[in-house]
Amino acid sequence: MITKMLKGIAVTAIVLMFAGTMAYVRWRNRQIERVESNSTVVETTQGPVEYSIIGDGPAVLVLHGTLGGYDQLQPMVRLLNAGSYRFIFVSRPGYLRTPLSTGGGFEEQADAYAALLDELGVDQVAVLAISGGGPSALQFALRYPERCWGMVMLSANADVEAGNANRASERSGESARQPPRVVTNIVFSDLSSWVLVGASKLLPRQFLTVLVGEEYVEEVLIDPAKRALYTESVDSLALLSRRRAGALNDGAQFLTFTGYPFQDVTAPMLILHGASDNAVNTAEPRHLDATVPDSRFIEIEGGTHYMLISHHDVLAPLILDFLEAHAP
C-alpha cells in the first residue's frame, strides 16, 4: 500500500515537473519572439545598438532604467497618445541585444546614442530618461548640446554629491560586498524572471503595495489603463539573463559616479520626481534643478519610484506640455 502511494507521488511529481518545464520553455520562447520581433539591431561606429521606434514627428530618445531594455517604457509612451512624436527606444549597452562592448561607461553610452542617431539620420532629439538611464542622458546633453532640444528626467538618477552624502561612508565597502557570481547567475536567470513575472500577475495586489504604495493599489487595479500599464511593465522584467550584463554594469558605474557639471547643460529640462521615491534620493533631482540653468522641478505627491504606473494620468500631460513647448 505504502509502495503504491510512494509510486503515485513520484509519478505525480514527475508529471508536474514536466508540465512546469514545458510551460517555462513556451513562456521563454514567447518572450524571445516578443523582444526580437519588435526591435532592430543596427551596426554603428560605436558598436551594435538595438532600438525600436513608435510614432512620427520631432524625435524623442527614450532611455530605460536598470533591469530594463528598449521595451521598458513602451507601455507608458503608448498611453501618452502622442502620435505626433517619433519615440526612439534604445536598449542601453548590456541590455537585450545591445552588447556591453558598445559602451560600458556613461560617456561611451552617450556616444553610442549619437552614433545611432547618425545611422537613423536624426539630427536632434529630446531625451526622456527614467531611473538608471539618467546619467547617460545627462552625458548626452553635455557631449552633444547641439543635438538635444529638451530633457525629461523621470525618477532619474543624477547621483550627485548632494544625493550621495548620506551614503558616502558606505561606498568604500560596497565593492567588497558584491554577491558571488553563482548568486547573480541565479537571480538574473530566465527561470527567476519567469517566476517573478508570473507571481506579479497572480498576486498583483501584493506587488503593487510594494511598488506604488497601498493607497494607490485599488486605483491601479480598477483603472483599465493603469492595470494594463502594470501588466505590460512587468513583462519588461522577462529574460533577465539578457539584461544581466547591463544591470551589473550600472551598479559598478554608480559606485564611482560623482556627478557632472550640470551648469553646462543648455537644454531645457523637466524633472519629475516622486515625493515617496525611496530608490533615488530626492536631493539628487533638487540639486540638478538648482544647477541646470533652464530646469523645472515638479515633485509628485505620493509618487514612488514606480509612479509611472500609479500617476501616469498626472505625468502624461506634464510631459506632453513640455515636449510641445520645446519641440523644434
C-alpha positions as a Python dict, from the first residue, in 0.01 Angstrom:
ca = {
    (1, 'M'): (0, 0, 0),
    (2, 'I'): (274, 241, 103),
    (3, 'T'): (482, 142, -201),
    (4, 'K'): (192, 218, -435),
    (5, 'M'): (136, 552, -262),
    (6, 'L'): (503, 648, -299),
    (7, 'K'): (497, 548, -664),
    (8, 'G'): (187, 760, -716),
    (9, 'I'): (353, 1058, -551),
    (10, 'A'): (666, 1011, -762),
    (11, 'V'): (466, 989, -1085),
    (12, 'T'): (267, 1298, -991),
    (13, 'A'): (585, 1488, -912),
    (14, 'I'): (740, 1391, -1247),
    (15, 'V'): (427, 1495, -1435),
    (16, 'L'): (418, 1831, -1256),
    (17, 'M'): (787, 1892, -1319),
    (18, 'F'): (744, 1810, -1687),
    (19, 'A'): (440, 2036, -1717),
    (20, 'G'): (623, 2318, -1539),
    (21, 'T'): (928, 2277, -1761),
    (22, 'M'): (717, 2288, -2075),
    (23, 'A'): (529, 2596, -1951),
    (24, 'Y'): (859, 2771, -1879),
    (25, 'V'): (1003, 2682, -2222),
    (26, 'R'): (690, 2809, -2400),
    (27, 'W'): (694, 3131, -2199),
    (28, 'R'): (1063, 3192, -2267),
    (29, 'N'): (1020, 3131, -2639),
    (30, 'R'): (729, 3378, -2649),
    (31, 'Q'): (934, 3641, -2469),
    (32, 'I'): (1229, 3597, -2703),
    (33, 'E'): (998, 3632, -3002),
    (34, 'R'): (836, 3940, -2847),
    (35, 'V'): (1157, 4135, -2784),
    (36, 'E'): (1331, 4035, -3107),
    (37, 'S'): (1035, 4089, -3340),
    (38, 'N'): (965, 4440, -3213),
    (39, 'S'): (1316, 4584, -3242),
    (40, 'T'): (1604, 4627, -3484),
    (41, 'V'): (1979, 4599, -3431),
    (42, 'V'): (2196, 4839, -3629),
    (43, 'E'): (2575, 4846, -3653),
    (44, 'T'): (2703, 5191, -3553),
    (45, 'T'): (3052, 5336, -3527),
    (46, 'Q'): (3035, 5256, -3154),
    (47, 'G'): (2906, 4901, -3199),
    (48, 'P'): (2567, 4727, -3232),
    (49, 'V'): (2266, 4911, -3087),
    (50, 'E'): (1914, 4774, -3052),
    (51, 'Y'): (1626, 5016, -3098),
    (52, 'S'): (1255, 5043, -3170),
    (53, 'I'): (1050, 5336, -3299),
    (54, 'I'): (691, 5441, -3229),
    (55, 'G'): (522, 5740, -3393),
    (56, 'D'): (639, 6016, -3625),
    (57, 'G'): (740, 6379, -3575),
    (58, 'P'): (1008, 6551, -3363),
    (59, 'A'): (1235, 6279, -3224),
    (60, 'V'): (1245, 6176, -2858),
    (61, 'L'): (1520, 5940, -2741),
    (62, 'V'): (1387, 5713, -2465),
    (63, 'L'): (1639, 5569, -2218),
    (64, 'H'): (1533, 5291, -1982),
    (65, 'G'): (1642, 5227, -1627),
    (66, 'T'): (1833, 4945, -1460),
    (67, 'L'): (1687, 4599, -1535),
    (68, 'G'): (1516, 4740, -1842),
    (69, 'G'): (1561, 4736, -2217),
    (70, 'Y'): (1402, 4914, -2511),
    (71, 'D'): (1070, 4756, -2407),
    (72, 'Q'): (1058, 4903, -2056),
    (73, 'L'): (896, 5239, -2133),
    (74, 'Q'): (695, 5147, -2441),
    (75, 'P'): (373, 5079, -2242),
    (76, 'M'): (390, 5425, -2083),
    (77, 'V'): (463, 5606, -2411),
    (78, 'R'): (174, 5431, -2587),
    (79, 'L'): (-59, 5574, -2323),
    (80, 'L'): (70, 5924, -2396),
    (81, 'N'): (-133, 5914, -2717),
    (82, 'A'): (149, 6118, -2863),
    (83, 'G'): (139, 6019, -3228),
    (84, 'S'): (297, 6349, -3324),
    (85, 'Y'): (637, 6248, -3186),
    (86, 'R'): (890, 5991, -3302),
    (87, 'F'): (990, 5796, -2992),
    (88, 'I'): (1321, 5610, -3034),
    (89, 'F'): (1358, 5340, -2768),
    (90, 'V'): (1712, 5218, -2709),
    (91, 'S'): (1847, 4914, -2528),
    (92, 'R'): (2141, 5056, -2339),
    (93, 'P'): (2471, 4861, -2357),
    (94, 'G'): (2447, 4527, -2178),
    (95, 'Y'): (2070, 4502, -2222),
    (96, 'L'): (1896, 4262, -2459),
    (97, 'R'): (2069, 4280, -2800),
    (98, 'T'): (2299, 4577, -2737),
    (99, 'P'): (2629, 4426, -2615),
    (100, 'L'): (2815, 4583, -2324),
    (101, 'S'): (3112, 4633, -2556),
    (102, 'T'): (2917, 4913, -2727),
    (103, 'G'): (2975, 5132, -2421),
    (104, 'G'): (3026, 5042, -2057),
    (105, 'G'): (3075, 5395, -1925),
    (106, 'F'): (2802, 5658, -1932),
    (107, 'E'): (3014, 5874, -2163),
    (108, 'E'): (3051, 5588, -2410),
    (109, 'Q'): (2679, 5519, -2388),
    (110, 'A'): (2609, 5881, -2486),
    (111, 'D'): (2841, 5838, -2784),
    (112, 'A'): (2650, 5524, -2881),
    (113, 'Y'): (2323, 5719, -2880),
    (114, 'A'): (2476, 5981, -3108),
    (115, 'A'): (2607, 5709, -3339),
    (116, 'L'): (2260, 5551, -3354),
    (117, 'L'): (2104, 5886, -3443),
    (118, 'D'): (2361, 5923, -3719),
    (119, 'E'): (2254, 5588, -3863),
    (120, 'L'): (1888, 5691, -3841),
    (121, 'G'): (1954, 6031, -3997),
    (122, 'V'): (1821, 6216, -3692),
    (123, 'D'): (1985, 6550, -3613),
    (124, 'Q'): (1814, 6648, -3288),
    (125, 'V'): (1620, 6476, -3012),
    (126, 'A'): (1467, 6536, -2675),
    (127, 'V'): (1574, 6278, -2418),
    (128, 'L'): (1329, 6103, -2187),
    (129, 'A'): (1519, 5910, -1921),
    (130, 'I'): (1400, 5707, -1626),
    (131, 'S'): (1592, 5584, -1322),
    (132, 'G'): (1932, 5439, -1421),
    (133, 'G'): (1906, 5594, -1767),
    (134, 'G'): (1963, 5937, -1613),
    (135, 'P'): (2345, 5956, -1609),
    (136, 'S'): (2392, 5864, -1975),
    (137, 'A'): (2111, 6106, -2068),
    (138, 'L'): (2297, 6385, -1889),
    (139, 'Q'): (2617, 6286, -2064),
    (140, 'F'): (2441, 6304, -2399),
    (141, 'A'): (2318, 6657, -2322),
    (142, 'L'): (2668, 6764, -2216),
    (143, 'R'): (2857, 6600, -2502),
    (144, 'Y'): (2609, 6682, -2779),
    (145, 'P'): (2431, 7003, -2675),
    (146, 'E'): (2352, 7094, -3036),
    (147, 'R'): (2161, 6765, -3076),
    (148, 'C'): (1949, 6786, -2760),
    (149, 'W'): (1639, 7009, -2769),
    (150, 'G'): (1499, 6905, -2432),
    (151, 'M'): (1525, 6661, -2142),
    (152, 'V'): (1269, 6485, -1924),
    (153, 'M'): (1418, 6324, -1616),
    (154, 'L'): (1161, 6083, -1471),
    (155, 'S'): (1257, 5937, -1132),
    (156, 'A'): (1607, 5954, -1280),
    (157, 'N'): (1945, 5914, -1117),
    (158, 'A'): (2169, 6218, -1122),
    (159, 'D'): (2389, 6071, -845),
    (160, 'V'): (2543, 6400, -741),
    (161, 'E'): (2730, 6453, -418),
    (162, 'A'): (2420, 6605, -262),
    (163, 'G'): (2234, 6279, -317),
    (164, 'N'): (2517, 6057, -203),
    (165, 'A'): (2629, 6244, 106),
    (166, 'N'): (2430, 6016, 335),
    (167, 'R'): (2574, 5709, 161),
    (168, 'A'): (2934, 5823, 132),
    (169, 'S'): (3050, 5622, 431),
    (170, 'E'): (2906, 5305, 280),
    (171, 'R'): (3062, 5335, -63),
    (172, 'S'): (3416, 5230, 25),
    (173, 'G'): (3297, 4885, 126),
    (174, 'E'): (3027, 4828, -134),
    (175, 'S'): (3252, 4670, -396),
    (176, 'A'): (3372, 4413, -144),
    (177, 'R'): (3014, 4315, -67),
    (178, 'Q'): (2917, 4229, -421),
    (179, 'P'): (2730, 3894, -430),
    (180, 'P'): (2910, 3585, -559),
    (181, 'R'): (2874, 3507, -929),
    (182, 'V'): (2665, 3199, -857),
    (183, 'V'): (2411, 3422, -680),
    (184, 'T'): (2389, 3672, -965),
    (185, 'N'): (2357, 3387, -1213),
    (186, 'I'): (2056, 3257, -1024),
    (187, 'V'): (1895, 3597, -966),
    (188, 'F'): (1945, 3702, -1328),
    (189, 'S'): (1827, 3376, -1479),
    (190, 'D'): (1532, 3343, -1713),
    (191, 'L'): (1380, 3091, -1473),
    (192, 'S'): (1386, 3354, -1196),
    (193, 'S'): (1224, 3609, -1425),
    (194, 'W'): (956, 3355, -1520),
    (195, 'V'): (873, 3308, -1154),
    (196, 'L'): (885, 3684, -1086),
    (197, 'V'): (665, 3782, -1381),
    (198, 'G'): (421, 3500, -1309),
    (199, 'A'): (395, 3586, -941),
    (200, 'S'): (342, 3955, -1014),
    (201, 'K'): (43, 3871, -1233),
    (202, 'L'): (-101, 3615, -992),
    (203, 'L'): (-56, 3844, -690),
    (204, 'P'): (-91, 4197, -830),
    (205, 'R'): (-221, 4345, -506),
    (206, 'Q'): (83, 4233, -309),
    (207, 'F'): (328, 4353, -572),
    (208, 'L'): (152, 4687, -622),
    (209, 'T'): (157, 4753, -250),
    (210, 'V'): (536, 4741, -265),
    (211, 'L'): (571, 4927, -595),
    (212, 'V'): (323, 5214, -572),
    (213, 'G'): (208, 5217, -211),
    (214, 'E'): (-105, 5075, -51),
    (215, 'E'): (-317, 5385, -109),
    (216, 'Y'): (-290, 5351, -488),
    (217, 'V'): (-339, 4976, -523),
    (218, 'E'): (-716, 4982, -576),
    (219, 'E'): (-690, 5267, -823),
    (220, 'V'): (-443, 5074, -1038),
    (221, 'L'): (-647, 4755, -1018),
    (222, 'I'): (-975, 4912, -1127),
    (223, 'D'): (-836, 5153, -1388),
    (224, 'P'): (-800, 4951, -1713),
    (225, 'A'): (-522, 5174, -1848),
    (226, 'K'): (-316, 5162, -1528),
    (227, 'R'): (-378, 4788, -1482),
    (228, 'A'): (-256, 4726, -1840),
    (229, 'L'): (42, 4952, -1779),
    (230, 'Y'): (136, 4748, -1473),
    (231, 'T'): (100, 4418, -1657),
    (232, 'E'): (299, 4528, -1961),
    (233, 'S'): (567, 4692, -1747),
    (234, 'V'): (616, 4368, -1559),
    (235, 'D'): (683, 4192, -1888),
    (236, 'S'): (993, 4408, -1932),
    (237, 'L'): (1146, 4205, -1646),
    (238, 'A'): (1137, 3894, -1863),
    (239, 'L'): (1461, 3738, -1990),
    (240, 'L'): (1673, 3868, -1705),
    (241, 'S'): (1971, 3675, -1839),
    (242, 'R'): (1973, 3918, -2132),
    (243, 'R'): (1963, 4220, -1900),
    (244, 'R'): (2219, 4093, -1650),
    (245, 'A'): (2534, 4247, -1801),
    (246, 'G'): (2376, 4591, -1821),
    (247, 'A'): (2232, 4580, -1469),
    (248, 'L'): (2562, 4472, -1314),
    (249, 'N'): (2745, 4736, -1516),
    (250, 'D'): (2504, 5004, -1395),
    (251, 'G'): (2577, 4900, -1039),
    (252, 'A'): (2952, 4920, -1096),
    (253, 'Q'): (2925, 5259, -1269),
    (254, 'F'): (2715, 5406, -988),
    (255, 'L'): (2983, 5318, -733),
    (256, 'T'): (3231, 5558, -895),
    (257, 'F'): (2988, 5815, -1034),
    (258, 'T'): (3023, 6155, -867),
    (259, 'G'): (2811, 6378, -1088),
    (260, 'Y'): (2868, 6607, -1385),
    (261, 'P'): (2899, 6985, -1448),
    (262, 'F'): (2523, 7026, -1466),
    (263, 'Q'): (2562, 7403, -1502),
    (264, 'D'): (2683, 7334, -1858),
    (265, 'V'): (2358, 7165, -1964),
    (266, 'T'): (2199, 7404, -2216),
    (267, 'A'): (1884, 7204, -2299),
    (268, 'P'): (1562, 7288, -2114),
    (269, 'M'): (1487, 7021, -1856),
    (270, 'L'): (1174, 6889, -1687),
    (271, 'I'): (1246, 6698, -1365),
    (272, 'L'): (967, 6476, -1234),
    (273, 'H'): (1025, 6301, -903),
    (274, 'G'): (802, 6118, -659),
    (275, 'A'): (777, 6257, -308),
    (276, 'S'): (787, 5897, -179),
    (277, 'D'): (1066, 5773, -405),
    (278, 'N'): (1293, 5557, -188),
    (279, 'A'): (1522, 5445, -470),
    (280, 'V'): (1660, 5782, -586),
    (281, 'N'): (1742, 6031, -314),
    (282, 'T'): (1529, 6346, -351),
    (283, 'A'): (1843, 6555, -300),
    (284, 'E'): (1964, 6444, -644),
    (285, 'P'): (1686, 6598, -858),
    (286, 'R'): (1672, 6902, -632),
    (287, 'H'): (2044, 6964, -681),
    (288, 'L'): (2001, 6907, -1054),
    (289, 'D'): (1724, 7166, -1062),
    (290, 'A'): (1934, 7416, -866),
    (291, 'T'): (2230, 7373, -1102),
    (292, 'V'): (2086, 7334, -1453),
    (293, 'P'): (2021, 7683, -1595),
    (294, 'D'): (1687, 7606, -1761),
    (295, 'S'): (1505, 7349, -1549),
    (296, 'R'): (1172, 7290, -1379),
    (297, 'F'): (1136, 7052, -1087),
    (298, 'I'): (796, 6903, -1005),
    (299, 'E'): (755, 6676, -705),
    (300, 'I'): (466, 6432, -746),
    (301, 'E'): (277, 6393, -420),
    (302, 'G'): (252, 6027, -321),
    (303, 'G'): (467, 5916, -613),
    (304, 'T'): (712, 5633, -563),
    (305, 'H'): (996, 5521, -790),
    (306, 'Y'): (726, 5344, -992),
    (307, 'M'): (490, 5639, -1016),
    (308, 'L'): (465, 5595, -1393),
    (309, 'I'): (213, 5321, -1306),
    (310, 'S'): (10, 5495, -1036),
    (311, 'H'): (45, 5855, -1158),
    (312, 'H'): (51, 5816, -1533),
    (313, 'D'): (-251, 6043, -1569),
    (314, 'V'): (-59, 6315, -1383),
    (315, 'L'): (272, 6266, -1561),
    (316, 'A'): (142, 6240, -1919),
    (317, 'P'): (12, 6598, -1957),
    (318, 'L'): (325, 6738, -1792),
    (319, 'I'): (549, 6552, -2035),
    (320, 'L'): (339, 6638, -2341),
    (321, 'D'): (316, 7006, -2247),
    (322, 'F'): (694, 7019, -2208),
    (323, 'L'): (757, 6850, -2543),
    (324, 'E'): (507, 7078, -2717),
    (325, 'A'): (670, 7387, -2569),
    (326, 'H'): (1021, 7298, -2683),
    (327, 'A'): (988, 7081, -2993),
    (328, 'P'): (1173, 7227, -3294),
}
